[in-house]
Amino acid sequence: MRKYTVLLLRPEFVADGYGIDTYRAQVVADSADGAVLAAQKEVTELDDLDLAPNDYYPLITLKGWHDDITPESCRQDE
């Protein structure tokens, strides 16, 4: 089992701002495929909508756990 960080794009029909409404998950899985699936299941449960896990598109999958260190001044206003 390895640690992975997965960044998912929320579907446009539920996103507050399509293209920038993402979800970052830190999961433990056997493979990158397993990590994506675990992250998709996690966000599906969190959003609590009637969506399929694969409605969330994986943008990037990284080995290890990574934190977003983007400065607040560079982030989009919500």
Order of alpha helices (4+ residues) and beta strands (2+ residues): beta-beta-alpha-beta
